[in-house]
Amino acid sequence: MNHKTRHSTTKLPDGWFGLFIYTAILLVVLANLPPLAITPGSEKFIVSFGLLATWRYSWGITNFARSVLYRSLVFPLWRRKVEIGGDSLMPSKIYLLITSFRIDTETTARVVHAAIEDAIECGVPTTIVASLVELGDELLYKDIFKSINPPEHIKLKIVRIAGTGKRDALAQGFRSISRDCPPADSVMAVIDGDTVVLKGTLRKCAPFFRTHPNLGALTTDELSEVHGTKTMQLWHNLRFAQRQILMSSISLSRRVMTLTGRMSMYRTDVVTHPDFINHTTNDYLDHWRLGRFKFLTGDDKSSLYWVLKQGYEQIYIPDVKVLTIEEPPEINFVAASTQLMVRWYGNMLRTNMRVLKLGPFHMPLFAWWAFVDQRLSMWTSLAGPVFAFFLTLEYGAPILLIYFVWIALIRLIMTLMLLNARKETHWSYPFLLYYGQVYGALIKTYVMFRLDRQKWTRQKTKLKHNISDWENLWRRTSSRLVHITSIVCFISVIGFASGVFNFPNTFFEFLFS
């Protein structure tokens, strides 16, 4: 018996063997680095790159430490308070708003079944509002609801809308709930049509709105079920592990960086506020070069901005997970991940500009700085590869060898740190981490200068611009020009910092003559 108990507590994480092989190969390479790898150029590279790494990895270590503190000490105290309070902390009513459009029948059935069953399990009067476009979805929702035959305190309300986008679907759902005159203490969960709420989600989340009087919204951890390649599944697993750490860290300041549209919960009086509904429906950005343009995607970021601006707290619930059903837009991993990152990072950067303008006095300083880092990290992530490239040109291939060994080692450490968030790993994680860092940074810099370009990956719809051909030409040309100029300046700074570029003597003679 003791042997079995000891065995169960020392079980190695899933995927450990592949990562063990990766580690063994890396150690062999480290032990056999040729003496030529240590050159005067190498020393300069190590010092220069070390300063950059200190900047980047100190931020990562800080977030990791804060995440551990939040999940091991702070949040357990909050959870204990909720457990002690029991039913007395539950709201008098819960609303579930589910938006669905062109989602396959099997996924829709799983989503509806899970929502109804969790509503029954939580024991609170619950109204499920389904904001739908197609008659087939309406009939499916009604059939499932009838087959389960829930208690009378569980209601289903269908809101039919035109297929004009998720923002309109949300707005119509919010208005429908507002007309129901919800109780002052009621809460609402906004759920995507491809998100399965797991058992106990509502009961574990809703009480926090009583224990945290200024809480405006909360969001949860996520698991993914990817209907695609194994690489795409691993990439999603990795991203959600990273998300668990970052979101926990920011939540220590009682703020979050996204109220994910997959499943977030709000005070009902927040989402039924006329200004919130109008903001969600007609959100836009005034840009100095691109003019005014409406937001097509990123409704969750619009919600976050409004809640932040009003001064509400937001928290992350790390011990509650929802299951997202992922349908990659392409079979090819690079093509699919590119489309997804273009949409994700576009939404992020469009909101980032406005959050930064709120200033560090409108929210905790650490949370505000996290948004600053979103803007800096796209450049610092690219600085390492560019730095290594320039020094390789100057001092030869040994520099490149040092760089790749360094990358392999650091990504291994980062992969091991992720075991604190997920009890599984894979040998591909170090490679996917580097892919996400460098290629993701390239995507961010591309999107940052083209914030007006928006596209849904599922619906294949794009934002239509009611502008003249001349203005459209100006936007595209100026975007390309500003992007190229920024890249040239960035490369020049790295070139001079690495010592590969030097100002000509004639420049100084002219300057000081």
C-alpha positions as CSV (number, residue, x, y, z in Angstrom):
1,M,0.0,0.0,0.0
2,N,2.8,2.4,0.9
3,H,4.6,1.5,-2.3
4,K,1.5,2.3,-4.4
5,T,0.9,5.6,-2.6
6,R,4.6,6.6,-3.1
7,H,4.4,5.7,-6.8
8,S,1.2,7.7,-7.3
9,T,2.7,10.8,-5.8
10,T,5.9,10.7,-7.8
11,K,4.2,10.1,-11.2
12,L,6.1,11.8,-14.0
13,P,4.2,14.3,-16.2
14,D,2.8,13.1,-19.5
15,G,5.4,13.6,-22.3
16,W,8.4,13.5,-20.0
17,F,10.3,10.9,-22.1
18,G,10.5,13.0,-25.2
19,L,11.6,16.0,-23.2
20,F,14.2,13.8,-21.5
21,I,15.6,12.9,-24.9
22,Y,15.6,16.6,-25.8
23,T,17.5,17.4,-22.6
24,A,20.1,14.6,-23.2
25,I,20.8,15.8,-26.7
26,L,21.2,19.4,-25.5
27,L,23.6,18.3,-22.8
28,V,25.7,16.4,-25.3
29,V,25.9,19.5,-27.5
30,L,26.9,21.7,-24.6
31,A,29.6,19.2,-23.6
32,N,31.0,19.2,-27.1
33,L,31.0,22.8,-28.0
34,P,34.2,23.5,-30.0
35,P,36.8,25.7,-28.5
36,L,36.4,28.0,-31.5
37,A,33.0,29.0,-30.1
38,I,34.6,31.2,-27.5
39,T,36.1,34.1,-29.3
40,P,36.4,37.9,-28.6
41,G,33.2,38.3,-30.6
42,S,31.5,35.7,-28.5
43,E,32.3,37.6,-25.4
44,K,30.8,40.8,-26.8
45,F,27.7,38.8,-27.9
46,I,27.3,37.2,-24.5
47,V,27.5,40.6,-22.7
48,S,25.2,42.4,-25.0
49,F,22.7,39.6,-25.4
50,G,22.9,39.0,-21.6
51,L,21.7,42.5,-20.9
52,L,18.7,42.0,-23.3
53,A,18.0,38.6,-21.8
54,T,18.1,40.1,-18.2
55,W,15.4,42.5,-19.3
56,R,13.2,40.0,-20.9
57,Y,13.6,37.0,-18.5
58,S,13.3,39.1,-15.4
59,W,9.8,40.0,-16.5
60,G,9.1,36.3,-17.1
61,I,10.4,35.3,-13.8
62,T,8.4,38.0,-12.0
63,N,5.2,36.8,-13.7
64,F,6.0,33.2,-12.8
65,A,6.7,34.1,-9.1
66,R,3.5,36.2,-8.9
67,S,1.5,33.4,-10.5
68,V,2.8,30.8,-8.0
69,L,2.0,33.3,-5.2
70,Y,-1.5,33.8,-6.5
71,R,-2.4,30.2,-7.1
72,S,-0.8,28.8,-4.0
73,L,-1.6,31.4,-1.4
74,V,-3.9,34.3,-2.4
75,F,-6.5,32.5,-4.4
76,P,-6.8,29.5,-2.1
77,L,-7.8,32.0,0.7
78,W,-10.5,33.5,-1.6
79,R,-11.7,30.0,-2.5
80,R,-11.8,29.0,1.2
81,K,-14.0,32.1,1.9
82,V,-16.4,31.0,-0.9
83,E,-16.6,27.5,0.4
84,I,-17.3,28.7,4.0
85,G,-20.1,31.0,2.7
86,G,-21.7,28.2,0.7
87,D,-25.2,28.9,-0.7
88,S,-25.4,32.3,1.0
89,L,-23.0,33.7,-1.5
90,M,-24.9,32.5,-4.6
91,P,-26.8,35.2,-6.6
92,S,-30.6,35.1,-6.7
93,K,-30.5,34.5,-10.5
94,I,-28.0,33.6,-13.2
95,Y,-28.2,34.3,-16.9
96,L,-26.3,32.4,-19.6
97,L,-25.9,34.2,-22.9
98,I,-24.8,31.8,-25.7
99,T,-23.9,33.1,-29.1
100,S,-23.7,30.6,-32.0
101,F,-23.2,30.9,-35.7
102,R,-22.2,28.2,-38.2
103,I,-21.0,25.8,-35.6
104,D,-21.4,22.1,-36.3
105,T,-24.4,20.2,-34.8
106,E,-22.3,17.9,-32.6
107,T,-20.4,20.8,-31.0
108,T,-23.6,22.8,-30.5
109,A,-25.3,19.8,-28.8
110,R,-22.4,19.4,-26.4
111,V,-22.4,23.1,-25.6
112,V,-26.2,23.2,-24.9
113,H,-26.2,20.0,-22.9
114,A,-23.3,21.2,-20.7
115,A,-24.9,24.6,-20.1
116,I,-28.3,23.2,-19.1
117,E,-26.8,20.5,-16.9
118,D,-24.5,23.0,-15.1
119,A,-27.5,25.4,-14.6
120,I,-29.4,22.6,-13.0
121,E,-26.4,21.6,-10.8
122,C,-25.9,25.1,-9.5
123,G,-29.4,25.2,-8.0
124,V,-30.1,28.8,-8.8
125,P,-32.9,30.1,-11.1
126,T,-31.2,30.4,-14.4
127,T,-32.3,31.8,-17.8
128,I,-30.4,30.6,-20.8
129,V,-30.5,33.1,-23.6
130,A,-29.4,31.8,-27.0
131,S,-28.6,34.5,-29.6
132,L,-28.9,32.6,-32.9
133,V,-29.1,33.3,-36.6
134,E,-30.3,30.1,-38.2
135,L,-33.6,28.3,-37.7
136,G,-31.8,25.0,-37.5
137,D,-29.9,26.1,-34.4
138,E,-33.1,27.3,-32.7
139,L,-34.8,24.0,-33.3
140,L,-31.8,22.1,-32.0
141,Y,-31.6,24.2,-28.8
142,K,-35.3,23.6,-28.1
143,D,-35.1,19.9,-28.8
144,I,-32.2,19.4,-26.4
145,F,-33.9,21.5,-23.7
146,K,-37.1,19.5,-24.1
147,S,-35.2,16.2,-24.0
148,I,-33.4,17.1,-20.7
149,N,-36.6,18.4,-19.2
150,P,-35.0,20.6,-16.6
151,P,-36.7,22.0,-13.5
152,E,-39.1,24.9,-13.8
153,H,-36.5,27.4,-12.5
154,I,-34.4,26.7,-15.6
155,K,-35.6,28.7,-18.6
156,L,-34.6,28.9,-22.3
157,K,-35.1,32.0,-24.3
158,I,-34.3,32.3,-28.0
159,V,-33.2,35.6,-29.6
160,R,-33.1,35.4,-33.4
161,I,-30.9,38.0,-35.2
162,A,-29.6,38.7,-38.7
163,G,-26.2,37.3,-39.4
164,T,-24.5,40.6,-39.0
165,G,-21.8,39.5,-36.5
166,K,-21.1,38.5,-33.0
167,R,-21.2,42.0,-31.6
168,D,-24.8,42.4,-32.7
169,A,-25.6,39.0,-31.3
170,L,-24.3,40.0,-28.0
171,A,-26.1,43.3,-28.0
172,Q,-29.4,41.7,-28.8
173,G,-28.8,39.2,-26.0
174,F,-27.9,41.9,-23.5
175,R,-31.1,43.9,-24.4
176,S,-33.2,40.8,-24.0
177,I,-31.9,40.2,-20.5
178,S,-32.3,43.9,-19.6
179,R,-36.0,43.7,-20.5
180,D,-36.3,40.8,-18.0
181,C,-35.6,43.3,-15.2
182,P,-32.8,41.2,-13.6
183,P,-32.3,41.3,-9.8
184,A,-29.6,43.6,-8.6
185,D,-27.4,40.7,-7.4
186,S,-27.7,38.6,-10.6
187,V,-24.7,37.6,-12.7
188,M,-24.4,36.7,-16.3
189,A,-22.0,34.3,-18.1
190,V,-21.2,35.1,-21.7
191,I,-20.4,31.8,-23.5
192,D,-19.3,31.2,-27.1
193,G,-21.2,28.6,-29.1
194,D,-18.1,26.4,-29.2
195,T,-17.4,26.4,-25.4
196,V,-18.4,23.6,-23.1
197,V,-18.8,24.6,-19.5
198,L,-17.6,21.8,-17.2
199,K,-19.5,20.6,-14.2
200,G,-19.5,23.1,-11.3
201,T,-18.4,26.1,-13.3
202,L,-21.3,28.4,-12.3
203,R,-21.3,27.4,-8.6
204,K,-17.5,27.9,-8.4
205,C,-17.5,31.3,-10.1
206,A,-20.7,33.1,-9.1
207,P,-20.0,33.6,-5.4
208,F,-16.9,35.8,-6.0
209,F,-19.2,38.7,-6.9
210,R,-20.3,38.8,-3.3
211,T,-16.9,38.3,-1.7
212,H,-15.5,41.0,-4.0
213,P,-17.9,43.9,-3.9
214,N,-16.1,45.9,-6.6
215,L,-15.7,42.9,-9.0
216,G,-17.1,43.7,-12.4
217,A,-16.1,40.5,-14.3
218,L,-14.1,37.3,-14.0
219,T,-12.7,34.8,-16.4
220,T,-11.5,31.2,-16.2
221,D,-8.8,28.7,-17.3
222,E,-9.3,26.9,-20.6
223,L,-8.7,23.5,-22.0
224,S,-8.8,22.9,-25.8
225,E,-10.0,20.1,-28.0
226,V,-8.6,20.8,-31.4
227,H,-10.1,19.2,-34.5
228,G,-6.9,19.4,-36.5
229,T,-3.3,18.2,-36.5
230,K,-1.4,17.1,-33.4
231,T,0.9,20.1,-33.8
232,M,-2.0,22.4,-33.6
233,Q,-3.3,20.7,-30.5
234,L,0.1,20.9,-28.8
235,W,0.3,24.6,-29.8
236,H,-3.0,25.3,-28.1
237,N,-2.0,23.3,-25.0
238,L,1.2,25.3,-24.8
239,R,-0.6,28.6,-25.2
240,F,-3.2,27.8,-22.5
241,A,-0.4,26.8,-20.1
242,Q,1.3,30.2,-20.7
243,R,-2.0,31.9,-20.3
244,Q,-2.5,30.2,-16.9
245,I,0.7,31.7,-15.6
246,L,0.3,35.2,-17.0
247,M,-3.4,35.6,-16.1
248,S,-2.7,34.4,-12.5
249,S,0.1,36.9,-12.2
250,I,-2.0,39.9,-13.4
251,S,-4.9,38.7,-11.3
252,L,-2.8,39.2,-8.2
253,S,-3.4,43.0,-8.9
254,R,-7.2,42.2,-9.3
255,R,-7.1,42.9,-13.0
256,V,-6.9,40.7,-16.1
257,M,-5.6,41.3,-19.7
258,T,-8.6,39.8,-21.4
259,L,-12.2,38.8,-20.6
260,T,-12.2,35.9,-23.0
261,G,-15.3,35.6,-25.1
262,R,-15.2,31.8,-24.6
263,M,-16.5,32.2,-21.1
264,S,-16.5,35.2,-18.8
265,M,-18.9,36.2,-16.1
266,Y,-20.1,39.7,-15.3
267,R,-22.4,41.5,-12.9
268,T,-25.6,41.7,-14.9
269,D,-26.0,45.4,-14.2
270,V,-22.6,45.9,-16.0
271,V,-23.5,44.2,-19.3
272,T,-27.1,45.6,-19.3
273,H,-25.9,49.2,-18.9
274,P,-26.9,51.1,-22.1
275,D,-23.4,52.5,-22.5
276,F,-21.8,49.1,-22.3
277,I,-24.2,47.7,-24.9
278,N,-23.5,50.6,-27.2
279,H,-19.8,50.3,-26.7
280,T,-19.8,46.6,-27.5
281,T,-21.9,47.1,-30.6
282,N,-20.3,50.2,-32.1
283,D,-16.8,50.1,-30.7
284,Y,-14.3,52.0,-32.9
285,L,-10.8,53.5,-32.9
286,D,-9.7,56.9,-34.0
287,H,-6.2,56.5,-35.5
288,W,-3.9,59.4,-36.5
289,R,-3.2,57.8,-39.9
290,L,-6.0,55.3,-40.5
291,G,-8.8,57.6,-39.4
292,R,-11.9,56.1,-37.7
293,F,-12.8,52.5,-38.2
294,K,-15.2,50.2,-36.4
295,F,-14.1,47.0,-34.6
296,L,-15.3,43.8,-36.3
297,T,-13.6,41.2,-34.0
298,G,-12.4,41.5,-30.4
299,D,-15.7,42.0,-28.6
300,D,-14.0,40.6,-25.5
301,K,-11.4,43.3,-25.6
302,S,-14.0,45.9,-26.0
303,S,-15.7,44.5,-22.9
304,L,-12.4,44.5,-21.0
305,Y,-11.7,48.2,-21.9
306,W,-15.2,49.3,-20.7
307,V,-14.9,47.5,-17.4
308,L,-11.3,48.8,-16.8
309,K,-12.4,52.3,-17.7
310,Q,-15.2,52.2,-15.1
311,G,-12.8,51.2,-12.4
312,Y,-14.2,47.7,-11.7
313,E,-11.9,44.9,-10.6
314,Q,-11.5,41.7,-12.6
315,I,-10.1,38.4,-11.4
316,Y,-9.0,35.1,-12.9
317,I,-10.3,31.8,-11.5
318,P,-7.4,29.3,-12.0
319,D,-9.2,26.3,-10.6
320,V,-12.2,26.4,-13.0
321,K,-11.7,25.2,-16.6
322,V,-13.9,25.4,-19.6
323,L,-13.4,23.3,-22.7
324,T,-13.1,25.1,-26.1
325,I,-13.7,23.2,-29.3
326,E,-11.2,24.5,-31.8
327,E,-11.7,24.3,-35.6
328,P,-8.5,25.6,-37.2
329,P,-9.1,27.7,-40.3
330,E,-6.5,25.7,-42.3
331,I,-5.1,22.2,-42.2
332,N,-1.5,23.5,-42.5
333,F,-0.2,24.5,-39.1
334,V,1.7,27.6,-40.2
335,A,-1.2,28.9,-42.3
336,A,-3.7,28.2,-39.5
337,S,-1.6,29.7,-36.7
338,T,-0.8,32.7,-38.9
339,Q,-4.5,33.5,-39.4
340,L,-5.3,33.0,-35.8
341,M,-2.4,35.2,-34.6
342,V,-3.3,38.0,-37.0
343,R,-6.8,38.1,-35.5
344,W,-5.7,37.7,-31.8
345,Y,-2.9,40.2,-32.0
346,G,-5.0,42.7,-34.0
347,N,-7.6,42.6,-31.2
348,M,-4.9,42.9,-28.6
349,L,-3.1,45.9,-30.1
350,R,-6.3,47.8,-30.9
351,T,-7.3,47.7,-27.3
352,N,-3.8,48.1,-26.0
353,M,-3.5,51.7,-27.3
354,R,-6.6,52.8,-25.3
355,V,-5.7,51.0,-22.1
356,L,-2.3,52.7,-22.0
357,K,-4.0,56.0,-22.3
358,L,-6.0,55.3,-19.2
359,G,-2.7,55.6,-17.4
360,P,-1.1,53.9,-14.4
361,F,-3.2,55.9,-11.9
362,H,-6.4,54.3,-13.3
363,M,-5.4,50.8,-12.4
364,P,-2.6,49.0,-10.4
365,L,0.8,49.9,-11.8
366,F,1.8,46.3,-12.4
367,A,-1.3,45.7,-14.5
368,W,-0.7,48.8,-16.5
369,W,2.9,47.9,-17.1
370,A,1.8,44.5,-18.4
371,F,0.0,46.3,-21.2
372,V,3.2,48.4,-21.8
373,D,5.1,45.1,-22.1
374,Q,2.7,43.9,-24.8
375,R,3.9,46.7,-27.0
376,L,7.6,46.3,-26.1
377,S,7.8,42.5,-26.3
378,M,7.3,42.4,-30.1
379,W,10.5,44.3,-30.5
380,T,12.6,42.7,-27.8
381,S,11.6,39.3,-29.0
382,L,13.1,40.1,-32.4
383,A,16.2,41.8,-31.0
384,G,17.9,38.5,-30.1
385,P,17.7,36.9,-33.5
386,V,18.8,40.2,-35.2
387,F,21.6,40.6,-32.7
388,A,22.9,37.1,-33.3
389,F,22.6,37.6,-37.1
390,F,24.8,40.7,-37.1
391,L,27.4,39.3,-34.8
392,T,27.5,36.1,-36.9
393,L,28.3,38.3,-40.0
394,E,31.0,40.0,-38.0
395,Y,32.6,37.1,-36.1
396,G,31.6,34.0,-37.9
397,A,29.4,30.9,-37.4
398,P,30.5,30.2,-33.7
399,I,28.3,33.1,-32.6
400,L,25.3,31.4,-34.3
401,L,26.1,28.1,-32.5
402,I,26.2,29.9,-29.1
403,Y,22.9,31.6,-29.9
404,F,21.1,28.4,-30.8
405,V,22.4,26.5,-27.8
406,W,21.3,29.4,-25.6
407,I,17.8,29.4,-27.2
408,A,17.5,25.6,-26.7
409,L,18.6,25.9,-23.1
410,I,16.3,28.8,-22.1
411,R,13.3,27.3,-23.9
412,L,13.9,24.0,-22.0
413,I,13.8,26.0,-18.7
414,M,10.6,27.7,-19.8
415,T,9.1,24.4,-20.7
416,L,9.9,23.0,-17.3
417,M,8.4,26.1,-15.6
418,L,5.1,25.5,-17.5
419,L,4.8,22.2,-15.5
420,N,3.7,24.4,-12.7
421,A,0.6,25.2,-14.7
422,R,0.0,21.9,-16.5
423,K,1.0,18.4,-15.6
424,E,1.9,17.5,-19.1
425,T,4.7,18.4,-21.5
426,H,6.2,17.6,-24.9
427,W,9.5,17.6,-26.6
428,S,8.2,20.1,-29.2
429,Y,7.4,22.8,-26.6
430,P,10.8,24.5,-26.8
431,F,10.5,24.7,-30.6
432,L,6.8,25.9,-30.4
433,L,7.9,28.5,-27.8
434,Y,10.5,29.9,-30.1
435,Y,8.1,29.8,-33.0
436,G,5.5,31.7,-31.0
437,Q,8.1,34.2,-29.8
438,V,9.8,35.1,-33.1
439,Y,7.2,34.5,-35.7
440,G,4.5,35.8,-33.4
441,A,6.5,39.0,-33.0
442,L,6.8,39.4,-36.7
443,I,3.0,39.0,-36.9
444,K,2.5,41.6,-34.2
445,T,4.7,44.2,-35.9
446,Y,2.9,43.6,-39.2
447,V,-0.6,44.0,-37.6
448,M,0.5,47.0,-35.5
449,F,0.7,49.1,-38.7
450,R,-2.5,47.7,-40.2
451,L,-5.0,47.9,-37.3
452,D,-7.9,48.6,-39.6
453,R,-7.6,45.2,-41.3
454,Q,-9.9,42.7,-39.6
455,K,-11.2,39.3,-40.5
456,W,-13.1,36.5,-38.8
457,T,-11.4,33.1,-39.2
458,R,-14.6,31.1,-38.8
459,Q,-17.0,33.2,-40.8
460,K,-14.6,34.4,-43.5
461,T,-16.0,37.9,-43.2
462,K,-14.0,41.1,-43.4
463,L,-14.6,44.6,-42.2
464,K,-15.9,46.8,-45.0
465,H,-14.5,50.3,-45.3
466,N,-16.8,53.0,-46.7
467,I,-13.9,55.0,-48.0
468,S,-12.7,56.3,-51.4
469,D,-10.2,54.4,-53.5
470,W,-7.8,57.3,-52.9
471,E,-8.1,57.0,-49.1
472,N,-7.8,53.2,-49.3
473,L,-4.6,53.6,-51.4
474,W,-3.3,56.1,-48.8
475,R,-4.0,53.6,-45.9
476,R,-2.2,50.7,-47.6
477,T,0.7,52.7,-48.9
478,S,1.3,54.6,-45.6
479,S,1.0,51.4,-43.6
480,R,3.7,49.8,-45.7
481,L,5.9,52.9,-45.5
482,V,5.6,53.3,-41.8
483,H,6.2,49.5,-41.2
484,I,9.3,49.5,-43.4
485,T,10.7,52.6,-41.7
486,S,10.2,51.1,-38.3
487,I,11.9,47.9,-39.3
488,V,14.9,49.8,-40.8
489,C,15.2,51.9,-37.6
490,F,15.0,48.8,-35.4
491,I,17.6,47.0,-37.4
492,S,19.9,50.1,-37.4
493,V,19.7,50.4,-33.6
494,I,20.6,46.7,-33.2
495,G,23.4,47.1,-35.7
496,F,24.9,50.1,-33.8
497,A,24.4,48.4,-30.4
498,S,26.2,45.3,-31.6
499,G,29.1,47.3,-33.0
500,V,28.6,45.9,-36.5
501,F,27.5,49.3,-37.7
502,N,29.7,52.3,-37.2
503,F,29.1,56.0,-37.9
504,P,31.5,57.1,-40.6
505,N,34.2,59.6,-39.5
506,T,32.9,62.1,-42.0
507,F,29.6,62.2,-40.0
508,F,31.4,63.2,-36.8
509,E,33.6,65.7,-38.6
510,F,30.5,67.3,-40.1
511,L,28.7,67.2,-36.8
512,F,31.4,68.9,-34.7
513,S,33.0,71.1,-37.4
